[in-house]
Amino acid sequence: MEENPTEEKYDITKIPTKEAPVKFDADLYEGQRAPISEVEIKKVKDYYPKRKVKDEVTGEMVEKQVYDPESTETKLVVELTTAPLKKMTKDDNGYPKMTDDILTITDKDGNSKPFMVREQFNIQTEDDGTPYISKHPKAALWKYMCKINAKTLEEIKGKLGTITLVPSKKEGDDRRFLSLAK
């Protein structure tokens, strides 16, 4: 194969790896507490709708939740939003220290807005579509409400939520995201 004289040659052993510019150190927020300022019930896309599928063991048709990225079905969720987070730095001893400044992020249009943590919990619905809070032992919303000592959705507002870091669900992605500890 002929070499093209206009092509540059690079030594692949000397190409550096660089991290993306970090706007804030997410590790500093692990375990910090923030007041929950908003509680909303929203309708979102349901990527795990119930479908009739053939049971692998019995061969009968059963209704199961199946992942469908092109689903048009919706479900109700309760979305909790914290108050805007304050900037965190390290003190002289290396411990996290909260400043008085609000942490802001810049969106793709270049607008600056306060950074808040959002968490969504599934909420059950009656056959007629009326939402209710399930007290089932595996119900994440009820577990969270008990954890922060709230009996109703209105009582969640103003309670302190603990921030935790959650790894990305995408394979090969080493990013971590701020979330409310469930």
Secondary structure in CASP SS format (residue, H / E / C, confidence):
PFRMAT SS
TARGET T0000
AUTHOR 0000-0000-0000
METHOD secondary structure of the structure
MODEL  1
M C 1.00
E C 1.00
E C 1.00
N C 1.00
P C 1.00
T C 1.00
E C 1.00
E C 1.00
K C 1.00
Y C 1.00
D C 1.00
I H 1.00
T H 1.00
K H 1.00
I C 1.00
P C 1.00
T C 1.00
K C 1.00
E C 1.00
A C 1.00
P C 1.00
V C 1.00
K C 1.00
F C 1.00
D C 1.00
A H 1.00
D H 1.00
L H 1.00
Y H 1.00
E C 1.00
G C 1.00
Q C 1.00
R E 1.00
A E 1.00
P E 1.00
I E 1.00
S E 1.00
E E 1.00
V E 1.00
E E 1.00
I E 1.00
K E 1.00
K E 1.00
V E 1.00
K E 1.00
D C 1.00
Y C 1.00
Y C 1.00
P C 1.00
K E 1.00
R E 1.00
K E 1.00
V E 1.00
K E 1.00
D C 1.00
E C 1.00
V C 1.00
T C 1.00
G C 1.00
E C 1.00
M E 1.00
V E 1.00
E E 1.00
K E 1.00
Q E 1.00
V C 1.00
Y C 1.00
D C 1.00
P C 1.00
E C 1.00
S C 1.00
T C 1.00
E C 1.00
T E 1.00
K E 1.00
L E 1.00
V E 1.00
V E 1.00
E E 1.00
L E 1.00
T E 1.00
T E 1.00
A C 1.00
P C 1.00
L C 1.00
K E 1.00
K E 1.00
M E 1.00
T E 1.00
K E 1.00
D C 1.00
D C 1.00
N C 1.00
G C 1.00
Y C 1.00
P E 1.00
K E 1.00
M E 1.00
T E 1.00
D E 1.00
D E 1.00
I E 1.00
L C 1.00
T E 1.00
I E 1.00
T E 1.00
D C 1.00
K C 1.00
D C 1.00
G C 1.00
N C 1.00
S E 1.00
K E 1.00
P E 1.00
F C 1.00
M C 1.00
V C 1.00
R E 1.00
E E 1.00
Q E 1.00
F E 1.00
N E 1.00
I C 1.00
Q E 1.00
T E 1.00
E C 1.00
D C 1.00
D C 1.00
G C 1.00
T C 1.00
P E 1.00
Y E 1.00
I C 1.00
S C 1.00
K C 1.00
H C 1.00
P C 1.00
K C 1.00
A C 1.00
A H 1.00
L H 1.00
W H 1.00
K H 1.00
Y H 1.00
M H 1.00
C H 1.00
K H 1.00
I C 1.00
N C 1.00
A C 1.00
K C 1.00
T C 1.00
L H 1.00
E H 1.00
E H 1.00
I H 1.00
K C 1.00
G C 1.00
K C 1.00
L E 1.00
G E 1.00
T E 1.00
I E 1.00
T E 1.00
L E 1.00
V E 1.00
P E 1.00
S C 1.00
K C 1.00
K C 1.00
E C 1.00
G C 1.00
D C 1.00
D C 1.00
R C 1.00
R E 1.00
F E 1.00
L E 1.00
S E 1.00
L E 1.00
A C 1.00
K C 1.00
END
